[in-house]
Amino acid sequence: MIEFCKSLGSAGIAELDPSTIARALQAEGAVIWLALQDPTDQDFDLLRAQFAFHPLAIEDCRNAHQRPKLDAYDDYSFLVLYEVGVDPLTRRLKTQELNLFLGPNYVVTIHSGPSSAIADVAARWQTGDGLQGEAASYLAYLLVDSAVDGYFPAVDVFSDHLEAVESRIFDRFDERIVSAIFDLKKETLALRRLITPLRDVFLVLLRGPGSGFGERTYVYFQDVLDHLLRVSDAIDIQRDLVSAALDAYQTAVSNRTNDTMKKLTVLSTVLMTSALIAGIYGMNFALMPELAWPYGYYGALYMMGSSSTLLVAIFYWKQYIGYDPTRPVDPHDLSQLFTKLKPPGRLSNLGTLLVLGLVGVPTVFAPFILIREAPAIVDKAKFQRLKAGMSYDQVATAIGVPGHESSAEDDGKAYHQVYTWTNPDGSLVTAIFDDGKLASRRYERLK
C-alpha cells in the first residue's frame, strides 16, 4: 500500500496524488518521495505506469531477501540495503529489507512492515530540516545513513554478549556456553553478510560520478562509507574474538579433561600400590613368615596407608594434584583455602624432603622393624608340650595361637590334616593329625 506520496518544491511540502506523479516529475525543482509499505500488485502497476521501472527491478522488489546491491539503469538507480536490530531478550538479529529507487528528482522506497529509517527521515522531511534546496540524492543519503547508523547498536549488543560469554568461559566455566558461542558466531556472520556487500557497493559508487547520485552529495555518501568501514572492521574483529572464544572453550574443556585424567591416574597409582602390597601377602604360600606375625595385619595396613600418603604427598608437592593457585579462591570453599597454600621454590623442595622423611623412611624400614621386634609364636618348650593323641584344639591351646592348615586329605583309611605354626624368623612347627588326633610332629630351625 502507499504509505505516503509527497512533493517538495518551492512552495514547500505538499501531498501528491500518485496518479499525477508522471506529470509532477516534469516540474522543475520538485523532489518527489513515494513510500510503499507492504506493496500490492496495484502498487507495482503504479510503479510501471508512472516511473517505467525495469521489470527486473520490479521483480527484485517482489522477491524479498535480496543481496545488498546497486543496479544502475539509464536514468535511475536501484539500491537494496537492510535495516537491522537486535532482540533484547534472545539477542537474535532482526533485519528488514529496504529497496530504494533514486532518479534525478524522485525517491521511491519499498519495504515490508514499519521502518524506523523511513519514519526518522519522514519526520525531518516534515520539518524541512536539511532538505530544502537539496536534490533527491540528499534524501537518499538520509535514508541510507539512517539505516547504516542502526548497525552500531547491533554491534554493541553483540560485543556485550561476547564479554558475558568470555566471563562464563574464564571466570566460571560453564560447559553449556558452547551453544551461546555458536549462536553469537552465527548472528555475527549474518550481520557481516549484510554489511560487506553494502560496503563494496559504496566503494564502487564513490569511484566517480554516475548512478544517479549528485556530485554535491558525494561527501555525504563518503561519510556513509566511513561508517560502513568502521562497522565492517568491528564485525571482523568480533568474528575473530568469537573464534578465539570458541578456541578458548575447547582449550578449557581439554584442560579439564586432562586434569580429570591426571587425577584418575594419581588415584590409580595410589590404589595399585596398596593392591601390590595386598597381592603379595595374599598369595598364601606356606612359608611366608609375615603371615604368622601378631602384628602382620596392622603392619600391612600401615604400609598401604603410608605408601599411599607418600605418593599423594609427592604428587601434591609436584603440583600434579591440588587447586590451581592462579585461580581466585572462593572464601566459602574451605578446601580451596587449604589447597591454595602451596609453598614455592625452595620451600616446596624442603616440604617434599620433610614428607619423604616422615612418611617414606618408616615405610621402607617398617618390615625390618616388625621382623626384629615380633615375638616368636612357638618355641621348643611349647613343642615339648605336644603329645600324641591330642586334638587340634588342645594343640592350639598349648601353642597359644591357631595354626595354618596346609593340607587335608582323606585316603579312605583316615582323614589326614597338616597344620603349621611359623615364627617371624622362618622357623616352624608342623603337626599331622589323623582323624582329629595328633599323629606326629616335627620342627625346623626352632630355637
Secondary structure as UniProt FT lines:
FT   STRAND          2..9
FT   TURN            10..11
FT   STRAND          12..15
FT   HELIX           18..20
FT   HELIX           21..24
FT   TURN            25..26
FT   TURN            28..29
FT   STRAND          31..37
FT   HELIX           41..51
FT   HELIX           55..62
FT   STRAND          69..72
FT   STRAND          77..86
FT   TURN            88..90
FT   STRAND          93..102
FT   STRAND          106..111
FT   HELIX           116..127
FT   TURN            128..133
FT   HELIX           136..149
FT   HELIX           151..170
FT   TURN            175..176
FT   HELIX           177..205
FT   TURN            206..207
FT   TURN            211..212
FT   HELIX           215..217
FT   HELIX           218..280
FT   TURN            281..282
FT   HELIX           289..292
FT   TURN            294..295
FT   HELIX           296..317
FT   TURN            318..319
FT   TURN            325..326
FT   TURN            331..332
FT   HELIX           334..339
FT   HELIX           345..355
FT   HELIX           356..360
FT   HELIX           361..373
FT   HELIX           380..384
FT   TURN            388..389
FT   HELIX           392..399
FT   STRAND          404..410
FT   STRAND          415..422
FT   TURN            424..425
FT   STRAND          428..434
FT   TURN            435..436
FT   STRAND          437..444
//
